[in-house]
């Protein structure tokens, strides 16, 4: 009698991604909770450990304790490892090491991994992952070497570790730093008069935020002499957002003489540039620009909400999403039946996904804002919104709410960071599984008045 093999159930791609990040966060929280992870050699509150592990794995950067003054070298190394795993993506690292060890890569695992990074299919899977990981390590190592020029003379051997920590955090758009060595919570404000460190860090942030697809095409540009529509949109939108943010922050500095009166003209330019770069999911702060006043908070919220590029280490709803939303509106205004960007017609399925990303992001942020606000009614509503958007977009700027809030708020913000990193669509797909609608079902067309 033939033996029937039981079909083994496999996780859907979205479920693999969601479960993988959750496991990494829990492992990180356990390690951070151990006594030798803190400088006091005592157990750290487990909720604070969950928050820190979620912030690191989701490359956010919001901290409830100062990274340098609270955590030991081991704890700092755990945070750096979580940032690296979260930045490259859980599936990416698993796939890379499987390939490095010569293990066979199944179709499902390959589709998971390529989807997490490129969304372009399964061609040249091994080459893609090798280049992704090597490019990341090369950029981080080069960035660390450049930072050592400033950090090693000031901090000796520890400056080497600080340089690598900062480079990894910058490339992964995480926003964690060890500059609490100069005082808890000072961040990168100690370099407000040092354009070298700020510009090097900004360059690393931008490289991580462009996405691996864009870098793959830029590296091959000398041979191909062409860029895809995706890369063109990412580069154009990134340039426009950085320039717009820089100009607006310069205006903020000019209108707040009590805060920025001592800044020179050059200092105002490069601190504004750094704030504009950092506001789109990195979260490093060299000047109090993001929270200088209500206007700057709203501008920062918008920049955080947009975020970086798809397939990058950054968060937000992505620059391509905003580009498609605006071009959809422009096409309607022009009376066109299709959406056009840079002389290309955009498939309607892409537009549907774009609107889904936007709607789900707004729903999650509104729900998160409501929950956090109800638990912290004494906090200014704009500060609450700032904190929630920063968590969802995995930016890392903080209005101070996270550090002063209770356990319930920290857990809610941890969940918001988690959703922001894996994406609201991935979360919904992981909950619904792989159920598909009946494609053969024919429904009558309906007419609805809009506008």
Backbone torsions as a table, in degrees:
resi	resn	phi	psi	omega
1	UNK	NA	126.7	-177.1
2	UNK	-67.0	140.8	179.4
3	UNK	-91.5	123.1	-179.7
4	UNK	-87.6	122.8	178.2
5	UNK	-77.7	130.2	179.1
6	UNK	-73.0	128.3	-178.5
7	UNK	-68.2	123.0	-177.3
8	UNK	-79.9	130.2	179.6
9	UNK	-75.8	137.1	177.3
10	UNK	-118.9	149.9	179.3
11	UNK	-74.3	143.8	173.8
12	UNK	-67.5	155.2	-178.8
13	UNK	-51.4	-45.7	-179.0
14	UNK	-64.3	-36.0	179.0
15	UNK	-68.5	-39.1	176.9
16	UNK	-60.9	-44.7	-179.8
17	UNK	-64.1	-48.4	-178.0
18	UNK	-64.0	-45.2	-179.1
19	UNK	-68.1	-39.5	-179.7
20	UNK	-60.9	-47.6	179.1
21	UNK	-64.3	-39.3	179.6
22	UNK	-62.7	-43.8	179.3
23	UNK	-62.9	-43.9	179.6
24	UNK	-61.5	-41.6	179.3
25	UNK	-62.1	-44.6	-179.0
26	UNK	-67.0	-40.4	176.9
27	UNK	-63.2	-44.6	178.6
28	UNK	-61.7	-41.9	179.1
29	UNK	-62.8	-40.0	178.7
30	UNK	-63.0	-44.6	-180.0
31	UNK	-65.0	-40.0	-179.5
32	UNK	-70.2	-25.4	-179.0
33	UNK	-72.9	-22.9	-176.1
34	UNK	-65.6	147.2	-175.6
35	UNK	-55.8	-39.3	-176.3
36	UNK	-76.9	1.9	174.7
37	UNK	-84.5	-19.1	-179.9
38	UNK	-108.2	153.1	-179.4
39	UNK	-69.4	-25.0	179.0
40	UNK	-80.1	-6.4	-178.1
41	UNK	58.6	36.1	177.1
42	UNK	-125.9	163.0	178.8
43	UNK	-67.0	136.9	175.3
44	UNK	-93.2	142.6	178.0
45	UNK	-47.2	128.3	-171.7
46	UNK	-66.0	-32.0	177.4
47	UNK	-65.4	-39.8	175.7
48	UNK	-63.8	-34.7	177.7
49	UNK	-68.4	-41.9	176.9
50	UNK	-61.4	-45.1	-179.6
51	UNK	-61.3	-46.6	-179.1
52	UNK	-64.8	-42.7	179.2
53	UNK	-65.2	-40.1	177.6
54	UNK	-65.7	-41.9	-179.8
55	UNK	-64.3	-37.9	-179.9
56	UNK	-74.9	-48.1	-178.7
57	UNK	-65.0	-36.3	179.3
58	UNK	-88.3	11.9	178.6
59	UNK	45.1	50.4	-179.8
60	UNK	-93.9	-66.2	177.4
61	UNK	109.5	-5.8	175.3
62	UNK	-69.2	131.6	-176.8
63	UNK	-121.0	142.0	174.3
64	UNK	-101.6	-14.8	172.0
65	UNK	-136.1	150.2	-179.4
66	UNK	-67.3	131.6	-173.6
67	UNK	-62.7	-37.8	-178.5
68	UNK	-80.9	-48.6	-172.3
69	UNK	-73.7	-26.1	-176.9
70	UNK	-94.0	-43.6	-172.2
71	UNK	-92.5	144.3	174.8
72	UNK	-76.0	177.9	176.6
73	UNK	-57.2	-41.0	178.8
74	UNK	-62.9	-46.6	179.1
75	UNK	-61.5	-40.2	177.9
76	UNK	-64.8	-38.1	178.1
77	UNK	-66.6	-37.6	176.6
78	UNK	-62.5	-44.6	178.7
79	UNK	-61.7	-42.7	179.0
80	UNK	-63.4	-39.5	178.3
81	UNK	-65.4	-40.9	178.2
82	UNK	-63.8	-40.3	177.8
83	UNK	-61.6	-44.1	-179.2
84	UNK	-63.6	-45.7	178.7
85	UNK	-63.7	-45.0	-179.8
86	UNK	-66.8	-36.4	-178.8
87	UNK	-68.9	-45.8	-179.8
88	UNK	-79.1	-22.7	-178.5
89	UNK	100.1	131.0	-179.2
90	UNK	-54.5	-48.6	-176.6
91	UNK	-65.0	-36.3	-179.4
92	UNK	-60.8	-48.0	-178.1
93	UNK	-67.0	-42.0	178.5
94	UNK	-60.0	-44.3	-179.2
95	UNK	-64.6	-44.1	-178.4
96	UNK	-60.1	-47.3	-177.3
97	UNK	-70.4	-31.4	173.8
98	UNK	-62.8	-43.8	179.2
99	UNK	-66.5	-39.9	-179.1
100	UNK	-63.7	-32.8	179.8
101	UNK	-89.1	3.8	175.6
102	UNK	80.9	13.3	179.5
103	UNK	-75.5	147.9	-179.4
104	UNK	-73.2	136.3	-178.6
105	UNK	-100.0	116.3	179.9
106	UNK	-73.1	163.7	-177.8
107	UNK	-60.7	-43.5	-176.7
108	UNK	-65.2	-44.5	-179.2
109	UNK	-65.0	-40.1	178.8
110	UNK	-64.5	-42.3	-179.6
111	UNK	-66.8	-36.9	174.9
112	UNK	-58.5	-52.2	-172.7
113	UNK	-68.3	-47.1	179.8
114	UNK	-64.3	-37.7	177.8
115	UNK	-63.5	-36.6	179.9
116	UNK	-66.3	-29.7	-175.1
117	UNK	-102.9	-49.2	-166.2
118	UNK	-120.2	-29.7	-177.0
119	UNK	58.6	29.2	-176.2
120	UNK	-116.9	6.2	177.5
121	UNK	113.6	-166.2	-171.5
122	UNK	-111.1	13.8	-178.1
123	UNK	-73.8	137.8	175.6
124	UNK	53.0	47.6	-175.6
125	UNK	-59.0	-47.5	-177.9
126	UNK	-61.7	-43.7	-179.5
127	UNK	-63.6	-39.9	-179.0
128	UNK	-59.9	-50.1	-174.9
129	UNK	-71.6	-34.8	176.7
130	UNK	-62.5	-45.6	-179.0
131	UNK	-67.7	-38.2	-179.4
132	UNK	-61.4	-52.6	-177.0
133	UNK	-68.1	-43.7	180.0
134	UNK	-64.7	-40.9	178.4
135	UNK	-61.4	-42.6	-180.0
136	UNK	-61.1	-48.4	-178.3
137	UNK	-66.7	-36.8	178.7
138	UNK	-64.9	-46.7	180.0
139	UNK	-63.4	-44.1	-179.5
140	UNK	-64.8	-40.7	179.4
141	UNK	-67.6	-43.1	178.0
142	UNK	-63.0	-43.9	178.6
143	UNK	-61.6	-41.2	179.2
144	UNK	-63.4	-41.2	179.4
145	UNK	-62.8	-40.3	178.4
146	UNK	-66.7	-37.8	179.5
147	UNK	-71.5	-28.9	179.1
148	UNK	-60.2	-27.9	179.2
149	UNK	-55.2	-35.5	179.7
150	UNK	-97.2	-38.8	-169.9
151	UNK	-82.0	-35.8	-178.7
152	UNK	-65.8	-44.6	177.5
153	UNK	-60.0	-31.1	-177.2
154	UNK	-87.5	-30.0	-172.7
155	UNK	-127.2	7.8	175.5
156	UNK	65.0	-141.7	-178.4
157	UNK	-60.9	-34.1	178.4
158	UNK	-65.1	-24.8	178.3
159	UNK	-63.4	-28.1	176.3
160	UNK	-64.9	-47.9	178.2
161	UNK	-63.4	-41.7	178.2
162	UNK	-59.0	-40.3	-178.8
163	UNK	-64.2	-45.9	178.7
164	UNK	-67.1	-40.2	178.7
165	UNK	-60.3	-47.0	-179.4
166	UNK	-65.1	-40.9	-179.7
167	UNK	-64.8	-44.4	178.3
168	UNK	-63.8	-45.1	180.0
169	UNK	-62.5	-39.4	-179.9
170	UNK	-70.3	-47.3	-178.7
171	UNK	-63.0	-37.5	179.4
172	UNK	-85.4	4.7	178.0
173	UNK	56.9	41.4	-174.9
174	UNK	-91.7	-44.8	177.6
175	UNK	92.0	-1.2	174.0
176	UNK	-73.4	146.1	176.7
177	UNK	-146.5	165.5	-179.8
178	UNK	-112.7	19.6	-176.0
179	UNK	-81.3	5.5	169.2
180	UNK	-64.3	-7.4	174.8
181	UNK	-61.2	-23.2	177.3
182	UNK	-93.9	-2.0	-177.4
183	UNK	141.8	133.5	-175.4
184	UNK	-56.6	128.3	174.2
185	UNK	82.0	6.4	-177.3
186	UNK	-73.8	-24.8	-179.9
187	UNK	59.2	-144.1	-178.5
188	UNK	-90.8	14.2	177.9
189	UNK	-64.8	-19.5	177.9
190	UNK	-69.4	-12.4	178.9
191	UNK	-109.7	19.4	-179.1
192	UNK	-61.8	-22.9	177.5
193	UNK	-109.8	19.5	-179.8
194	UNK	-126.3	89.5	-177.3
195	UNK	-63.0	-25.8	-177.7
196	UNK	-60.2	-53.1	-178.0
197	UNK	-64.0	-42.1	-178.1
198	UNK	-66.0	-42.6	-178.1
199	UNK	-71.0	-36.7	175.9
200	UNK	-63.5	-46.5	179.3
201	UNK	-63.3	-41.9	178.9
202	UNK	-61.7	-40.1	179.2
203	UNK	-63.5	-40.9	178.3
204	UNK	-64.8	-42.0	179.0
205	UNK	-60.0	-46.6	-178.2
206	UNK	-61.8	-42.5	-179.4
207	UNK	-62.4	-41.2	177.5
208	UNK	-69.4	-31.8	-176.4
209	UNK	-81.6	-13.8	-179.9
210	UNK	-74.3	-30.4	-179.2
211	UNK	98.9	150.3	-174.4
212	UNK	-72.2	-28.1	177.2
213	UNK	-63.7	-44.6	-179.2
214	UNK	-63.0	-44.2	-179.7
215	UNK	-67.1	-34.9	176.6
216	UNK	-59.5	-41.9	-178.7
217	UNK	-76.2	-36.0	178.4
218	UNK	-65.4	-39.2	179.0
219	UNK	-66.9	-29.1	-179.0
220	UNK	-95.9	3.4	-172.8
221	UNK	-64.3	-36.5	-179.8
222	UNK	-60.0	-32.0	-179.6
223	UNK	-87.6	-41.5	-173.4
224	UNK	-89.5	-28.2	-177.8
225	UNK	58.9	28.6	-179.7
226	UNK	-152.2	154.5	174.9
227	UNK	-127.8	146.5	178.2
228	UNK	-71.8	164.8	177.2
229	UNK	-59.3	-39.7	179.1
230	UNK	-56.7	-50.3	-177.9
231	UNK	-64.7	-39.2	179.0
232	UNK	-62.6	-44.3	179.4
233	UNK	-63.3	-44.3	-179.4
234	UNK	-60.5	-46.8	-177.6
235	UNK	-66.3	-43.0	-179.9
236	UNK	-65.8	-48.4	-178.3
237	UNK	-65.2	-39.2	178.4
238	UNK	-62.0	-46.3	178.4
239	UNK	-61.7	-44.5	-179.6
240	UNK	-63.8	-44.1	-177.9
241	UNK	-68.0	-40.2	178.4
242	UNK	-64.5	-44.3	-179.5
243	UNK	-64.6	-45.8	-179.5
244	UNK	-63.3	-44.4	178.8
245	UNK	-62.5	-39.7	179.8
246	UNK	-62.7	-45.9	-179.7
247	UNK	-62.8	-44.5	-178.7
248	UNK	-64.6	-41.6	179.2
249	UNK	-67.8	-32.8	175.0
250	UNK	-62.5	-40.3	177.3
251	UNK	-64.4	-40.7	178.0
252	UNK	-60.4	-44.7	179.6
253	UNK	-63.1	-35.7	-179.7
254	UNK	-70.7	-28.0	-177.4
255	UNK	-94.6	0.4	179.0
256	UNK	-124.8	67.4	-176.7
257	UNK	-63.2	-26.2	-179.9
258	UNK	-66.6	-30.5	-178.7
259	UNK	-93.8	-43.3	-171.4
260	UNK	-113.2	16.5	-177.7
261	UNK	-62.1	-28.5	-178.7
262	UNK	-86.2	-1.2	-178.9
263	UNK	-81.5	136.4	172.7
264	UNK	-74.7	169.0	-179.6
265	UNK	-61.7	-43.7	178.8
266	UNK	-63.9	-39.5	179.6
267	UNK	-63.9	-37.4	178.4
268	UNK	-65.6	-35.2	-179.4
269	UNK	-68.6	-51.3	-174.2
270	UNK	-77.1	-26.9	174.0
271	UNK	-71.8	-34.5	176.2
272	UNK	-68.5	-41.1	176.8
273	UNK	-61.4	-45.9	-179.7
274	UNK	-63.3	-41.3	179.1
275	UNK	-64.4	-38.9	179.4
276	UNK	-65.7	-42.0	177.4
277	UNK	-65.5	-45.7	-174.6
278	UNK	-71.1	-28.6	-177.1
279	UNK	-66.4	-21.7	-179.6
280	UNK	-94.0	58.1	167.8
281	UNK	98.1	-1.4	179.0
282	UNK	-86.5	-48.8	173.9
283	UNK	84.7	8.1	173.6
284	UNK	-74.5	141.5	-178.3
285	UNK	-125.1	117.2	177.8
286	UNK	-106.6	-14.9	178.5
287	UNK	-150.2	153.8	-177.4
288	UNK	-75.0	35.3	-177.5
289	UNK	-67.2	-46.3	-175.7
290	UNK	-58.9	-28.7	-177.3
291	UNK	-123.4	25.5	-176.0
292	UNK	-63.6	-40.9	177.3
293	UNK	-155.6	-179.2	-177.9
294	UNK	-60.5	-38.2	-179.9
295	UNK	-64.3	-47.4	-179.1
296	UNK	-65.8	-32.6	176.7
297	UNK	-63.7	-42.1	179.7
298	UNK	-66.4	-41.4	177.9
299	UNK	-63.4	-42.4	179.0
300	UNK	-64.2	-39.5	177.8
301	UNK	-59.3	-43.4	179.7
302	UNK	-64.9	-43.9	179.4
303	UNK	-64.6	-41.5	178.5
304	UNK	-63.5	-41.6	-177.9
305	UNK	-61.4	-40.4	179.6
306	UNK	-68.5	-52.6	175.8
307	UNK	79.3	-151.4	-173.3
308	UNK	-104.2	-153.0	-176.8
309	UNK	-96.9	154.8	174.2
310	UNK	-62.0	146.5	179.4
311	UNK	73.6	13.1	179.7
312	UNK	-104.5	-175.4	177.2
313	UNK	-86.5	-5.8	-177.3
314	UNK	-90.3	174.4	-178.0
315	UNK	-114.9	-145.6	-176.4
316	UNK	80.1	-178.9	179.5
317	UNK	-82.2	-6.1	173.8
318	UNK	89.8	146.8	-176.9
319	UNK	-66.6	-32.3	179.9
320	UNK	-69.0	-33.2	178.2
321	UNK	-62.5	-47.2	179.7
322	UNK	-63.6	-39.8	179.7
323	UNK	-60.8	-45.0	-179.1
324	UNK	-68.4	-38.0	178.2
325	UNK	-60.5	-48.5	-179.0
326	UNK	-66.7	-39.6	-179.6
327	UNK	-72.1	-27.5	173.8
328	UNK	-65.5	-45.6	177.8
329	UNK	-62.1	-40.9	-179.7
330	UNK	-66.1	-37.9	179.1
331	UNK	-66.0	-37.3	177.1
332	UNK	-65.5	-43.1	179.0
333	UNK	-61.7	-37.5	-179.5
334	UNK	-80.5	-4.8	179.0
335	UNK	76.6	25.3	-179.2
336	UNK	-90.0	152.6	177.3
337	UNK	-89.3	-12.9	179.7
338	UNK	-127.8	163.0	179.7
339	UNK	-99.2	126.9	-177.2
340	UNK	-119.3	134.5	175.9
341	UNK	-136.7	122.8	178.3
342	UNK	49.3	49.6	176.9
343	UNK	63.2	28.2	174.7
344	UNK	-125.6	143.5	175.8
345	UNK	-93.1	131.9	-177.0
346	UNK	-94.0	129.6	-180.0
347	UNK	-61.2	140.5	-177.8
348	UNK	-62.4	-28.6	178.1
349	UNK	-63.6	-35.3	176.9
350	UNK	-67.2	-39.1	178.0
351	UNK	-64.8	-42.1	178.0
352	UNK	-60.3	-44.1	-179.9
353	UNK	-65.7	-38.5	178.4
354	UNK	-59.9	-47.6	-179.9
355	UNK	-65.9	-32.8	177.4
356	UNK	-66.6	-44.2	177.6
357	UNK	-59.0	-46.5	-178.4
358	UNK	-63.6	-47.1	-177.6
359	UNK	-65.2	-45.7	-179.1
360	UNK	-65.6	-38.0	178.1
361	UNK	-61.8	-44.4	179.3
362	UNK	-64.8	-40.7	179.6
363	UNK	-62.6	-47.3	-179.4
364	UNK	-64.4	-40.0	-179.0
365	UNK	-70.8	-38.8	177.0
366	UNK	-64.3	-43.8	177.9
367	UNK	-63.7	-42.9	178.4
368	UNK	-64.4	-41.9	178.0
369	UNK	-61.0	-44.0	-179.7
370	UNK	-61.1	-47.3	-178.2
371	UNK	-64.3	-46.2	-178.5
372	UNK	-67.6	-40.6	-179.0
373	UNK	-64.8	-40.7	-179.6
374	UNK	-65.3	-25.9	177.7
375	UNK	-88.6	-12.5	-177.3
376	UNK	-138.5	57.6	-175.5
377	UNK	-64.9	-20.0	179.7
378	UNK	-77.7	-13.4	-179.6
379	UNK	-85.3	141.8	177.4
380	UNK	-56.8	135.9	-175.1
381	UNK	-62.3	-33.3	178.8
382	UNK	-68.1	-38.1	176.8
383	UNK	-65.6	-37.1	177.2
384	UNK	-65.1	-45.0	178.1
385	UNK	-62.0	-41.6	178.8
386	UNK	-57.5	-45.9	-177.5
387	UNK	-66.6	-42.1	-177.9
388	UNK	-66.8	-45.3	179.2
389	UNK	-64.8	-39.4	177.6
390	UNK	-61.6	-40.5	178.8
391	UNK	-68.1	-46.3	-177.8
392	UNK	-65.7	-39.6	-178.5
393	UNK	-84.0	2.2	-178.8
394	UNK	51.7	45.9	-179.4
395	UNK	-88.3	-60.2	178.0
396	UNK	115.1	-10.4	173.0
397	UNK	-66.8	148.2	-177.7
398	UNK	-137.6	142.8	174.3
399	UNK	-89.6	1.4	-179.0
400	UNK	98.6	-3.6	-176.4
401	UNK	-67.0	-43.5	-175.5
402	UNK	-60.1	-44.2	-175.6
403	UNK	-67.4	-33.3	-175.4
404	UNK	-97.1	-1.7	-174.2
405	UNK	-86.7	169.7	179.4
406	UNK	-85.7	-177.5	-176.5
407	UNK	-61.9	-41.7	-177.1
408	UNK	-61.2	-44.8	179.5
409	UNK	-64.1	-42.0	179.9
410	UNK	-62.7	-39.0	179.2
411	UNK	-69.0	-38.7	177.9
412	UNK	-64.2	-45.3	178.9
413	UNK	-64.9	-34.7	176.3
414	UNK	-62.4	-42.1	178.3
415	UNK	-66.1	-38.6	178.4
416	UNK	-63.3	-41.3	176.9
417	UNK	-62.2	-41.6	179.9
418	UNK	-61.7	-46.4	178.6
419	UNK	-63.8	-41.5	-179.6
420	UNK	-63.6	-34.1	-178.2
421	UNK	-76.5	-46.7	-177.8
422	UNK	-81.5	-18.3	179.4
423	UNK	94.8	136.9	-179.1
424	UNK	-61.4	-33.4	178.7
425	UNK	-67.0	-44.0	178.3
426	UNK	-61.2	-38.8	179.2
427	UNK	-63.9	-45.7	-179.0
428	UNK	-65.8	-39.2	178.7
429	UNK	-66.7	-36.1	179.8
430	UNK	-67.3	-27.8	179.4
431	UNK	-83.2	-33.0	-177.3
432	UNK	-90.4	-12.9	-179.0
433	UNK	76.1	-145.5	-175.3
434	UNK	-115.2	28.2	178.5
435	UNK	-68.8	134.5	-179.3
436	UNK	-121.1	150.5	-180.0
437	UNK	-74.4	161.4	177.9
438	UNK	-72.3	107.5	-176.2
439	UNK	-70.9	-18.2	-177.8
440	UNK	-87.9	-4.0	-178.3
441	UNK	-75.1	128.6	-179.0
442	UNK	-107.9	123.7	-178.3
443	UNK	-115.8	151.0	177.1
444	UNK	-70.1	145.9	178.8
445	UNK	-78.0	140.0	-179.7
446	UNK	-113.2	152.3	178.5
447	UNK	-113.7	129.5	179.5
448	UNK	-132.1	134.7	177.1
449	UNK	-82.2	132.9	178.1
450	UNK	-131.8	158.9	175.8
451	UNK	79.5	NA	NA
